[in-house]
Amino acid sequence: MKDKTIAILENRAGEQLADLVRKYGGTPFSAPALAEIPDIDPVLISQMIEDWQANQPDFFIFQTGVGVKALFATTDSLGISEQFLQILNAAVIAVRGVKPSAVLKSRNVRIDLPANDPYTTAEVLASLAQYDISGKLVVVQRYGDTNWDLQHALEAKGARVAEITTYRWSLPENIQPMVDMMDALAVNSIDMVCFTSASQVHNLFAVAQQLARNEALKADLNRSMVASIGPVCTVALHKFGLKVDVEANPPKLGPFITAINSQFA
């Protein structure tokens, strides 16, 4: 990607991704399209754990490392982490991805059902397929939005679903970098745009909608090159009529950058 300009919509790992672009001789163009807003209610968490001591959940599904960290930080501050760990020990624990697994292992939580690569909802559901979850209480640690595909699939199997909210996704306060990226795309100043979550796709087009630039953005992205971190992100891009030139396999930053560099090579 030497001498190429690579637009990065990532926020939390944006600088890490930018450093990898520079390592390969590219120029990063930062346009964060997603903000993580803390959204955890200590009173609600305390009440949920009290309820779970009387009504033991059958399954827990953990989806993100940052969410699990926030949850344990809250139980630590409330002095109820030991009770929470006892509840987890009595349930079947399913995990989507290596990051939540690492946080749980740091707390000595047994992981019964680690989802396989590429760690999408399909793999989570496949790991649960060996169980009859009809009538069972399944607690899902939410990521930035409710995972409706997961929730609907669980409910279709007869499960009772409860959700733990730890943070939510939103537009960044400053959307000007996204507007600047659209302007740069319009004059062919960006060689590739990197999407690392489906929500970035939705947020970018939400901003474009406000500016009446939806069709122009779609045309500009399809004239440039588009990179997707993985299959979930790719589905979102296709829904907006975008071609995907690069998809990471596995869906991690290292393989993502390697795939991008290989595309230009």
Secondary structure, 3 states (H helix, E strand, C coil): CCCCEEEECCCCCHHHHHHHHHHCCCEEEECCCCEEEECCCHHHHHHHHHHHHHCCCCEEEECCHHHHHHHHHHHHHHCCHHHHHHHHHCCEEEECCHHHHHHHHHCCCCCCEECCCCCCHHHHHHHHCCCCCCCCEEEEECCCCCCHHHHHHHHHCCCEEEEECCEEEECCCCCHHHHHHHHHHHCCCCCEEEECCHHHHHHHHHHHHHCCCHHHHHHHHHHCEEEECCHHHHHHHHHCCCCCCEECCCCCHHHHHHHHHHHHC
